[in-house]
Amino acid sequence: MSSRDSLPAAEALSELSQFFHDVVDDWLHEPDITVACGRWSEGAILEMLPAGRGRLLPPIYDGRFAGVRELRLDDAEHHLHLDLGRVHRVRYVVAPSVCFDFKPSFEARLLVLGPGGAPSDHWVVSLMLSCPYDRESLNAEQVGRFFALARRHAQARPDLVEFEVEPTVPETAMAPRLLEILRKATGRDQGGWHELGKLLCPPASVAAAAGSEPPSIPLLERALALRDASLVIYRERTLIEFKTEKLDGLHRYVEQGHASWQIGAFDDHHCHLSLGAVSQVLFSAEPVSCQGGGINYTVWFLTTGPCGNPFRRNGYFSVVLNRPYRGNAPRLEVIQPVFDLYREFQDEAWVTADTSFLEILAGKPPPRHPKAVAE
């Protein structure tokens, strides 16, 4: 594991919270910004206009509340409490906004953790430029500072910062001028939106270098061999599940020098996955309703950004045990191989485990809640 992964939970929380504290503090030093709280889609937005008078007070709590901060405005009673311990990423976004007659806004959204502590695309606080336009023209100085902030924060923690231009922006009248400012910010005379975005905020990834195999391949092959398990691909309104014992393993194909991966036999049910996009593998143990209140033992294959999973924003696909219980008793013969798999790969920098999984690993698998219905 990396040095950050091996930090005690309290120390890791404090370190992450301090990074997000520094991000907000950098924004508060900008002369003309808005701190927006809430989302239009949820019915209300509260706006604070720091005008250079905003400051974050230092942390005053330890433990699980180490991320709590207070945003104060000089000579003002109104203030904002933030729990930066619930933030998992900063997303710099260029997106149409009702505030500017649907011209692009320039925001840094603090994405928060969702159900079960899973990273989500939800945000409740957004830091945005108040006046990115001089009448109908882009204010190049302000927009340039926005891109500079994004680049500075991404260089400090590429695993915690991402950049997105919403699809309709390149179609607006502002697009040519905006692209020109973005090229200047990245030091490139040429390049399109996607290429320049990756230069501004390079995605943190442990994906294999060109010509080599994705590092997660050996782990995936062993996960697909787990007994009584399923390969699950979950997207909005769609869940696809393949019983692993009915899949014919992992196959590699090369066409015109391009390698692709297929799970399952060519002449049977199968799926194609971009395994080079997998940047992290997470071993998870969470209580869920589909196990009658028992534990779901899951091996998550994660990407660096959102991939459409409504429960876990970067959850590309997973391998999960189907029946980890007999009645209310844990089936050690199917659970233990998951623990063995983790132990085999735990020293890899791209392999992590959630707190619940590690606690069960250190002890023993708990029984299902006594009220659960017997199978």
Residue pairs with C-beta under 8 A, 6 or more apart in sequence:
1 346
1 347
1 348
1 349
1 351
1 352
2 349
4 12
4 15
5 349
5 352
7 15
9 355
10 62
10 63
10 66
13 64
13 66
13 67
13 85
14 59
14 66
14 67
16 67
16 84
16 85
16 87
16 88
16 160
17 59
17 66
17 67
17 69
17 84
17 85
17 87
19 156
19 157
19 160
20 67
20 84
20 87
20 90
20 110
20 160
21 56
21 59
21 69
21 84
22 156
23 90
23 108
23 153
24 56
24 69
24 71
24 82
24 84
24 110
24 127
25 55
25 56
26 149
26 152
26 153
27 33
27 108
27 127
27 149
28 50
28 52
28 54
28 55
28 56
28 71
29 52
30 129
30 145
30 149
31 51
31 52
32 51
32 129
32 130
32 131
32 142
33 49
33 50
33 127
33 128
33 129
33 130
34 47
34 48
34 49
34 127
34 128
34 129
34 130
35 47
35 48
35 49
35 50
35 54
35 71
35 80
35 125
35 126
35 127
36 45
36 46
36 47
36 107
36 125
36 126
36 127
36 128
37 45
37 46
37 47
37 48
37 80
37 124
37 125
38 44
38 45
38 46
38 124
39 45
39 123
39 124
40 98
48 54
48 71
48 73
48 78
48 80
49 130
50 73
53 73
53 74
53 75
53 76
54 71
54 72
54 73
55 71
55 72
55 74
56 69
56 70
56 71
56 72
56 82
57 69
57 70
57 71
57 72
58 69
59 66
59 67
59 68
59 69
60 68
61 68
64 85
65 83
65 85
66 85
67 82
67 83
67 84
67 85
67 86
67 87
68 81
68 82
68 83
68 84
68 85
69 81
69 82
69 83
69 84
70 79
70 80
70 81
70 82
71 79
71 80
71 81
71 82
72 79
73 79
80 125
82 125
84 110
86 112
86 113
87 110
87 111
87 112
87 113
88 111
88 112
88 113
88 119
88 120
88 160
89 111
89 119
89 160
89 161
89 162
90 108
90 109
90 110
90 111
90 153
90 160
90 161
90 162
91 108
91 109
91 111
91 123
91 161
91 162
91 163
91 164
92 107
92 108
92 146
92 149
92 150
92 153
92 161
92 162
92 163
92 164
92 200
92 201
93 105
93 106
93 107
93 108
93 109
93 163
93 164
93 165
93 166
94 104
94 105
94 106
94 164
94 165
94 166
94 169
94 178
95 104
95 105
95 107
95 164
95 165
95 166
95 169
96 102
96 103
96 104
96 105
96 166
96 168
96 169
96 172
97 103
97 104
97 105
99 105
100 132
100 133
103 133
103 172
103 174
104 132
104 169
104 172
104 174
104 178
105 128
105 129
105 132
106 128
106 129
106 132
106 142
106 143
106 146
107 126
107 127
107 128
107 129
108 126
108 127
108 128
108 149
108 150
109 123
109 125
109 126
109 127
110 123
110 124
110 125
110 126
110 127
111 119
111 120
111 121
111 122
111 123
111 313
112 120
112 122
112 123
112 124
113 119
113 120
114 120
114 122
114 311
114 312
114 313
115 311
116 286
116 311
117 354
118 311
118 312
118 313
118 315
119 312
119 313
119 314
120 312
120 313
121 306
121 313
129 142
129 143
129 146
131 139
131 142
132 138
132 139
132 142
132 143
132 146
133 139
137 177
138 174
138 177
138 178
138 181
140 177
140 181
143 178
143 181
144 181
144 184
144 185
147 181
147 182
147 185
147 186
147 200
148 185
150 161
150 163
150 200
150 201
151 185
151 186
151 200
151 201
153 160
153 161
154 161
154 162
154 163
154 200
154 201
154 202
158 201
158 202
158 203
158 204
159 204
159 304
161 201
162 201
162 203
162 304
162 305
163 197
163 200
163 201
164 197
165 193
165 197
169 175
169 178
170 179
170 193
179 193
179 196
182 193
182 196
182 197
182 200
183 189
183 190
183 191
183 196
185 200
186 196
186 199
186 200
188 196
188 199
191 199
203 279
203 304
203 305
204 279
204 304
205 279
205 304
206 215
206 279
206 280
206 349
206 350
207 214
207 215
207 276
207 277
207 278
207 279
208 214
208 215
208 276
214 261
214 275
214 276
214 278
215 348
215 350
216 275
216 278
216 281
216 301
216 350
217 250
217 275
218 345
219 281
219 299
219 341
219 344
219 345
219 348
219 351
220 250
220 275
220 301
220 319
221 249
221 250
222 341
222 344
223 229
223 299
223 319
223 341
224 231
224 244
224 247
224 249
224 250
224 263
224 319
225 244
226 244
226 319
226 321
226 334
226 337
226 338
226 341
227 245
227 333
227 334
227 337
228 245
228 321
228 322
228 323
228 331
228 334
229 243
229 244
229 319
229 320
229 321
229 322
229 334
230 241
230 242
230 243
230 244
230 319
230 320
230 322
231 241
231 242
231 244
231 247
231 263
231 271
231 317
231 318
231 319
232 239
232 240
232 241
232 242
232 317
232 318
232 319
232 320
233 239
233 240
233 241
233 271
233 316
233 317
234 240
234 309
234 310
234 311
234 315
234 317
234 318
235 308
235 309
235 310
236 308
236 310
240 271
242 263
242 264
242 269
242 271
243 322
244 319
246 269
247 263
247 264
247 265
247 269
247 270
248 264
248 265
248 268
248 270
249 263
249 264
250 261
250 262
250 263
251 261
251 262
251 263
251 264
251 265
251 266
252 259
252 260
252 261
252 262
253 259
253 260
253 261
253 262
254 260
260 272
261 272
261 273
261 274
261 275
262 270
262 271
262 272
263 270
263 271
263 272
263 273
264 270
264 271
273 316
273 317
277 303
277 304
277 307
277 316
278 301
278 302
278 303
278 316
279 302
279 303
279 304
279 350
280 302
280 314
280 350
280 351
280 352
281 299
281 300
281 301
281 302
281 345
281 350
281 351
281 352
282 299
282 300
282 302
282 351
282 352
282 353
282 354
283 298
283 299
283 300
283 338
283 341
283 342
283 351
283 352
283 353
283 354
283 357
284 296
284 297
284 298
284 299
284 300
284 353
284 354
284 356
284 357
285 295
285 296
285 297
285 298
285 354
285 356
285 357
285 360
286 295
286 296
286 298
286 354
286 356
287 293
287 294
287 295
287 296
288 294
288 295
288 296
290 296
291 324
291 325
291 368
291 372
292 325
292 368
292 369
292 372
292 373
293 368
293 369
293 371
293 372
294 324
294 325
294 328
294 368
294 369
294 372
295 324
295 330
295 356
295 360
295 365
295 366
295 368
296 320
296 321
296 324
297 320
297 321
297 324
297 335
297 338
297 357
298 318
298 319
298 320
298 321
299 318
299 319
299 320
299 338
299 341
300 312
300 315
300 318
301 315
301 316
301 317
301 318
301 319
302 312
302 314
302 315
302 316
303 314
303 316
304 314
305 313
305 314
306 313
306 314
307 313
307 314
307 315
307 316
309 315
309 316
321 334
321 335
321 338
323 331
323 334
323 375
324 330
324 331
324 334
324 335
324 365
325 331
325 367
325 368
325 372
325 375
326 375
327 368
327 374
327 375
328 367
328 368
328 369
328 370
328 372
328 374
329 367
329 368
330 364
330 365
330 366
330 367
330 368
332 365
335 365
339 361
342 351
342 353
342 357
342 361
345 351
346 353
353 361
360 366
